[in-house]
Amino acid sequence: MNAKITTHQAREDERNAAIQIYVNGEIVPRHQAVVSVYDSGFLLGDGVWEGLRLYNGRWAFLRDHLDRLFQAARAIDLDIGLDRAGVIAALETVRIANDMHDNAHARLMITRGIKTHPFQHPSLSQTGPTTVIIMEHSVPAMARPIRLATVPHIRGLPMSQDAKLNSHSKVNCILACIAAEKAGADEALMLDVHGFVNTTNACNFFIVRKGEVWTSTGDYCMNGITRQKVIDLCRENQIPVFERNFSLVDTYDADEAFLTGTFGAQTPVKSIDGRQIGTGNAGPVTQNMRNLYKALIEQDTASCA
């Protein structure tokens, strides 16, 4: 049986043992990077985050990531204590401290800060926010396409926890991932509240049928930046693309399937619920999207120079 892999699997890099981490304005060695046990993020998952990729010394689609970060902070009524220029300066400080120029991944996390007591009410967070940036040398290392399993966990209604919110509260997705692994898959395929195919526990999901690219309506999934770039690239290159409701029956009969995310870009899907999708490898449309996306990244990072 093939070993389990994930969409965030990277090559081992010994340099990561000695990385410098940003904690509330200070740069500290990895082993000294700590936050309080009273921190809102640790106690309750009360915070927002972004993941960014470094290419050619530049953060790809930085404007989009900052838009989403500040939108999420406003949604949970969190003053992150920095403006856009301040966030960019913090990222650059960490990048320089780690001498990173390419193939790096940043996890930018902001919580409501330290609480006076270990309870829920936001007013108890009186020292904050807490800001942490972890930056690692990171080259994706996919040994093979991903195997998915459909799980009973769903992405719910916006009034319970809007899936568009990039929050620290990820237990629903973690439970979905555990269920998929128990079923012998790598990651979970999650449905929406109506039973239509939606997303995975970690990435957005696409299928290809007869040359058409399909993804969910977007009503119940993360507003993925890579997801939107793929949709835009399809439209710009006359590739039929549809944001629509579709079922597992449609999915099992797909010619190709792939996942999108900041880390792995476009990750091919081998099988879903034990059913091989297409050839089980990256199909021609998936490979074309990879090439178009790579060119877009090169254009975006060059324009920032």
N, C-alpha and C positions, 0 to 999 in steps of 0.2 A: 504494500500500500504506500502511495506517495506521502511524504512528510507534509504536515500542514504548513501553509504559508499565509501571509497576510498582505494586504494592499500597501502596507507601510514597511515592508521588509527591506532593509538596507544592508549593504556590505559592511562587514565589521571594519572599524577604523580606530586604531589604537590612539589616535590623537584625541578622540572624544573623552578619554579618561582624564585629560588635563584641560578641558575647556573652561573658559571664564564665563560666568553667568551674571546677568543683570538682576539685582534685587533692590527695588526701591531707590534707584539712582546710583547704586554702588556696583562696582564690578568685583566679583569675588570668585575664588576657585570653586570648582564643582563641589568639593567635599565640605565647603563652608556655606553653600547656598541653602539657606533654610528660611522657613516662615513659621509664624507662631501657630501653636495648636489651637489658638483662639481665632485664627483667621477665618473669615466668612467662607472662603473657598473650601478650606479643609472641613469645616463644620457642616456646611450646607450645600456646597457646590454653587455658591452665590457669586457668579462672575461670568465674564465673557473672554473669548480668546480668538486668535487668528493663527493660521499656519502659513508661512511664506517660504518660497524657494528662491535661492540666490543663483543667478546665472550671469556670468561675465562681470561679476562685481556689482550687479544690480538686482534689486528685488523685483521679480516679474509681477506685473499687474498691481503695483503698489497702490495706485489710486483706488482701485476696486476693493482691495483689502482694507484700506483705511475707511472707505465709505461704509463697508459692512461692519467694521469694528465700532465706529461711532454710532451707527444706526442701532446696533445691539445694545450699546451702553445707554443710549437714550431710552430704549424700550424697557430696560429694567431700572431706569431712573438712577443710573450710576455716573457720577462725575469722575472721570478717569484721571483728572488732575494734570493732563497734558493736552496741548493742541496738536494738530496734525504735524506741524514742524517739530514739536517736542518728541512725538513718537518716532518720527524718522531719525531724529538725532540720536535717540536711545538705541535704535536698531544699528545705526552706523557705529556708535560707540562699541557695541558688542562685537560687531563684525571686525573692526580694527583690532580690538583686544585679542581676538582669536585668529587674526591674520587669515581671514577667509575671503576667497575671491570667486569661487565657483562651487557647484555641487554641495551646497549647504542648505539646511532647513532650520527655520526659526519658529519657535512656539512662543507667541506673545500672549501672556495671561494677565488679566486684570480682575481682581476681586474687590468686594466692598470694604475689605480691610479687617482690622482686628476688632473683635467684639469685647465688650466689658463682661459679658456672661455668655455661656454656651447655649443660647436660645435663638429663636428664629427672627424676631422682629428686627427690621433693618435699622431702627434707631439705636440698637445696641452696638452697631458698627461705628465707633466714634474715632477710630484711628485708621486712616486709610486715604485713598485706596492702596492695595498691595499690587505692585507691578513686578512681574518676573519675565525675563526673556531667556529662554534656553536655545542656544544655537549649536547645532551639531554638523560635523562633516557627514554628508549623507548622499550616497549614490544608490538609487533603487536597485534591488537585486532580486528580480522575480525568476525563480527557477522554472516556472511553468505557468500557464494560465490558471486563473482562480476557479475553484469549485464552490458553487453556492447551494444553499439549502433554504427552502421557504420555511419560515418560522411563524408561530402564532402571535408573536409580538408585532404590533403595528405602530406606525407613526400616526399619532392621534390628532384630534381636533385642535385648532388654534387656541381655543379657550382653556384647554388643559395645559398644554405646553407646545407652543408654536414651533414646529420643526425647523422653521426658518431662522430661529434664534440660535446663534452659535454660543451656547452657554456651557458652563462647566458641568451641568447636570446631565450626565450621559448614561445613567444606570439602565434605562430602557434599551439603549443600543448595546450595552454590555451584556445584558440578559439575552438579547437576540443573538449576539455573537457566540455566547456559551451554548445556546440551543443548537446553533448550526454546527459547532464543533462536536457536540454530542451526537449529531446525525452523520458525522464523518466528513463534513465539508470544511472549507476554509473560513467562509464568512456567510452572513445571513442575508437572504432576500426578504425584504419586508413589504407588506401590502399596506394599502391605505384603509381608511375607515369603511370604504365601500367594497373592499375586496379586490381592488385593482392593483396591479404591480406598481410599486412606488420607488423604492430605493434600497440600498443595502445598509448595514449597520454603520458603515464608515464612508461610503461613497455614493455618488449619484449613478444611476443605471440607465443604460441605453440598449436597445436591440436594433438589428438591421433585418428588414424583410423586403425582398425583391428590390433592393437598391434604395429603399426608404429607411431613414433613421427615425426611430421612435423613442421618446422618453415620456415620463409621466407629465401630468398637467402642471406640476410644480406647486400644487396647492398644499401638499403634505410632506414636502421634502426640503432639505437644506437648500438655500438659494446659492448653490455652488458656483463659484467664479469660473472654474474650469468647465462646468456644465454649460454655463451661458456662453463661454468662448466657443465651445463645440457647436452649439446651436447657431451662433453668429457665423462661424466658419462655413457651416453647411449652406446657409442662406447666401453667403457671399460667393460660394463656389458652385451654385446651382445643384446642390445635393438636396433632394427632397427631405425635409425634416418636419416632424409633427410632435407637438406637446399634446398628448391625448391620454384618455383612459384606455388601457388594454389589460387583458387577463393573462393568467398563467398558460392558458391554451395557446394564445398568441405567442407567448414567450418560448414555450417548448418547441414551437415550430419555426423559431427564428433562424436565419442564416448565420448571423453573428450576434454576439453580445459583448459589451464592454462597460467598464466602470470609469468614472472620471473623478479626479481629485487633485489637489495641489501637489501632493507628494508623488503619486504614480502617474499623473497625467491621464493616459488612456490605458487601462489594464484589461487585456482580453479575458473572456470568461470561457472556461473549458466545458463546464457542465452545470446544470441546474436540476436539483432533485434527482441526481443520477442519470439524467438524460444529456447526452452529448449535444452541444450546440454547434452546428455546422461541422467543420473539420476538427473542432476542439482546440484550434489555435487562432491566432489573430488573422481575421479574414481581410480581404482587399479594402473594404470600406474602413475598417478599424485602422489598418496600416496607413491608409490615405489620411485619416484624421490625425494620426500621430505625426505624419510629415507636415501637414498644414499647421498643426499646433506648434511644432518645433520652430517652424519658420516665423510664426506669430510671436513666439517668445524672443527669438533673435531680433525681430523688428522692435518689439516693445523695450527690451533692455538696451538696444542700440540707441533708441530715441531718447533714453534717459541720460545718455553719456554727456 
